[in-house]
């Protein structure tokens, strides 16, 4: 018998770490290292540096440097660590993290590890129509420690502002390196690390003020391909449909028949 053997759903391919109060080089996007494990758990690597999110020998998640990889992750070193043993819980479900301040590990409630969806769909049926459509993750770009997504057809960006709200802004916010609080569309409340598709209420600028708009929605991107079958009629409608990324109908995605 071995009670520690476990079969679980595959770990996420991408994770995003935010650490606004320290260790900025640890923040950003991490990709799963498919053929690598640390103490029986998956390992993710920062896309731009030798930083690794791994399980240490004491059963905590850690973010460490090249030295932990050289030790084959047989250690418990990290600039950032989960406060408790994770007992199999993945990093995006950890509630409490600590960071090393040069002397000790200190609690930091603002450190978050979240899923980083590669794309979103934004619907805004009552205004700011140019913001509608598909947004794709900008690799290597952050806004105040969080990921940034760009509209597929225009210079419009979904980013985290200085006041910790999700904002949809234009080229001017990019020119400011996202160090601002500007947006045509804004989450009503601070997101506290939650992904844009978790936001329940958005506001939009109506030319004078930001007004609540319960019909604005940010959702995971729709499927690129659909297949329609109609065996009893309209055979020309049957077949494969491809997503028209920059096109929306009444705030929703549109697919076009390939033929």
C-alpha positions in Angstrom: 0.0 0.0 0.0 1.1 3.6 -0.7 -1.3 6.3 0.3 0.9 9.0 -1.2 0.4 7.8 -4.8 -2.0 10.1 -6.6 -3.5 10.6 -10.0 -4.8 14.1 -10.7 -5.9 16.3 -13.6 -2.9 17.6 -15.6 -1.4 20.8 -14.2 -2.0 24.1 -16.0 0.4 24.9 -18.8 0.6 28.6 -17.8 0.7 30.3 -14.4 1.1 34.0 -13.6 2.8 35.3 -10.4 2.3 38.8 -9.1 4.5 40.2 -6.3 3.9 43.9 -6.1 5.9 44.6 -3.0 9.2 42.8 -3.7 11.1 40.4 -5.9 9.9 41.9 -9.2 12.1 39.5 -11.2 10.0 36.6 -9.9 6.8 38.2 -11.2 5.4 37.2 -14.6 4.5 34.2 -16.7 5.6 30.6 -15.9 5.3 27.7 -18.3 5.0 24.1 -17.4 8.2 22.0 -17.9 6.6 18.9 -19.2 9.3 16.4 -18.6 10.5 17.8 -15.2 9.4 17.2 -11.7 10.5 18.4 -8.3 9.8 16.0 -5.4 7.1 14.3 -7.4 5.3 17.6 -8.4 5.3 19.6 -11.6 7.7 22.5 -12.2 7.1 25.7 -14.0 9.8 28.0 -15.5 9.7 31.8 -15.9 9.5 32.6 -19.6 12.2 35.2 -19.4 14.6 34.1 -16.7 16.0 31.1 -14.7 13.3 31.2 -12.1 11.4 28.0 -11.2 8.2 27.4 -9.3 8.6 24.0 -7.7 7.9 21.9 -4.7 10.6 21.8 -2.1 11.7 18.9 0.1 9.4 20.1 2.9 6.3 20.1 0.7 5.9 23.8 0.1 5.8 25.6 -3.2 8.9 27.8 -3.8 10.1 30.2 -6.4 13.8 29.8 -6.7 16.7 30.5 -9.1 19.2 28.5 -11.1 20.7 27.0 -7.9 17.5 25.0 -7.1 17.5 23.5 -10.6 21.2 22.6 -10.2 20.2 20.7 -7.0 17.4 18.9 -9.0 15.0 20.7 -6.7 16.2 18.6 -3.7 16.0 21.6 -1.4 13.7 24.1 0.2 15.0 27.4 -1.1 13.0 30.3 -2.5 12.7 34.0 -2.9 8.9 33.4 -2.5 7.3 30.4 -0.7 3.9 29.1 0.2 3.3 29.7 3.9 2.2 26.1 4.6 2.7 22.7 3.1 0.5 22.4 0.0 -0.5 18.7 0.4 -1.0 18.4 -3.3 -2.8 21.7 -3.9 -1.6 23.5 -7.0 0.0 27.0 -6.8 -3.0 28.8 -8.1 -5.1 27.5 -5.2 -2.6 28.6 -2.5 -4.0 31.3 -0.3 -0.9 32.5 1.7 2.6 33.3 0.4 5.7 34.7 2.0 8.7 36.5 0.5 12.3 36.8 1.7 13.0 40.4 2.6 16.8 39.9 2.9 16.7 38.5 6.4 13.5 36.5 6.9 10.4 35.3 5.1 7.6 37.7 5.8 3.9 37.2 5.0 2.7 39.0 1.9 -1.1 38.9 1.2 -0.6 40.6 -2.2 1.4 37.8 -3.7 -0.8 35.8 -6.0 -0.4 32.9 -8.4 -3.2 32.6 -10.9 -4.0 30.9 -14.2 -3.0 33.1 -17.2 -5.5 32.5 -19.9 -4.0 33.1 -23.4 -7.1 35.0 -24.6 -10.3 36.6 -23.6 -13.5 37.9 -25.2 -15.0 41.2 -24.2 -18.6 42.1 -24.8 -19.9 45.7 -24.3 -23.3 45.9 -26.0 -24.3 49.4 -24.7 -21.2 51.4 -25.5 -17.4 51.5 -26.1 -18.0 49.2 -29.0 -14.4 49.5 -30.2 -13.3 47.6 -27.1 -15.3 44.6 -28.0 -13.7 41.5 -29.4 -10.8 39.1 -28.7 -7.8 39.9 -26.6 -4.6 37.8 -26.6 -1.9 37.6 -23.9 1.1 39.8 -24.6 4.2 37.6 -23.9 6.9 39.4 -21.9 4.7 42.3 -20.9 3.3 43.2 -17.5 1.2 45.9 -16.1 1.8 46.6 -12.4 2.9 43.0 -11.8 0.0 41.4 -13.8 -0.5 40.1 -17.3 -1.6 42.3 -20.2 -3.8 41.3 -23.1 -4.1 43.1 -26.4 -7.0 43.4 -28.8 -6.3 41.3 -31.9 -7.1 44.2 -34.3 -6.3 47.4 -32.5 -4.1 49.2 -30.0 -6.4 48.5 -27.0 -5.2 46.7 -23.9 -6.7 44.9 -21.0 -4.4 45.6 -18.1 -4.1 46.0 -14.3 -3.9 49.6 -13.2 -2.1 51.3 -10.3 -5.2 51.1 -8.2 -5.4 47.3 -8.8 -8.4 47.4 -11.1 -8.7 45.8 -14.5 -8.9 48.5 -17.2 -9.4 48.5 -20.9 -7.3 51.4 -22.4 -5.7 52.6 -25.6 -2.2 53.2 -26.8 -1.7 56.0 -24.3 -1.8 53.5 -21.4 0.9 51.4 -23.1 3.0 54.5 -23.7 2.9 55.0 -19.9 4.0 51.4 -19.4 0.6 50.9 -17.8 1.6 53.1 -14.8 -1.8 54.8 -14.7 -5.5 54.4 -13.9 -7.0 55.1 -17.3 -9.6 53.1 -19.1 -12.7 53.2 -21.3 -13.9 50.2 -19.3 -12.9 49.4 -15.7 -13.7 46.8 -13.1 -15.9 48.3 -10.4 -13.7 47.0 -7.6 -10.1 46.0 -7.0 -9.4 42.6 -8.5 -7.0 41.4 -5.7 -5.4 39.0 -8.2 -8.5 37.5 -9.6 -8.6 37.0 -13.4 -10.6 39.4 -15.6 -13.2 36.7 -16.3 -13.9 36.5 -12.6 -15.0 40.2 -12.4 -18.8 40.5 -11.7 -19.3 44.2 -12.4 -17.7 46.6 -14.9 -18.1 50.3 -15.6 -17.7 52.1 -18.9 -17.0 55.8 -19.6 -20.0 57.4 -21.2 -18.1 60.6 -22.2 -18.5 62.3 -18.8 -18.4 59.6 -16.1 -17.9 56.0 -15.4 -21.3 54.3 -15.2 -22.1 50.8 -14.0 -22.9 48.4 -16.9 -24.1 44.9 -15.8 -24.0 43.7 -19.4 -20.3 44.1 -20.0 -18.6 40.7 -19.8 -15.1 39.3 -20.1 -15.1 35.6 -20.7 -12.6 33.0 -21.8 -12.0 33.2 -25.5 -14.5 31.2 -27.6 -13.3 28.2 -29.6 -11.4 28.8 -32.8 -13.3 26.1 -34.6 -16.9 24.8 -34.6 -18.6 22.1 -36.6 -22.3 22.2 -37.6 -24.2 19.2 -38.7 -27.7 19.4 -40.3 -28.6 16.0 -41.8 -32.2 16.9 -42.6 -31.9 20.2 -44.4 -29.8 23.2 -45.3 -26.8 21.1 -46.2 -24.9 24.2 -47.3 -24.9 25.4 -43.7 -23.2 22.2 -42.5 -19.5 22.0 -42.1 -16.6 23.8 -40.4 -16.8 27.4 -39.0 -13.8 29.5 -38.0 -13.8 32.3 -35.5 -13.6 35.8 -36.9 -11.4 37.2 -34.2 -11.9 40.9 -34.8 -15.7 40.7 -35.5 -18.6 40.7 -33.2 -22.4 40.6 -33.5 -24.3 42.3 -30.7 -21.3 41.9 -28.5 -20.8 38.2 -29.2 -18.3 36.3 -31.3 -18.9 35.4 -35.0 -17.8 32.3 -36.8 -17.6 32.0 -40.6 -18.1 28.9 -42.7 -14.8 28.0 -44.3 -16.3 27.3 -47.7 
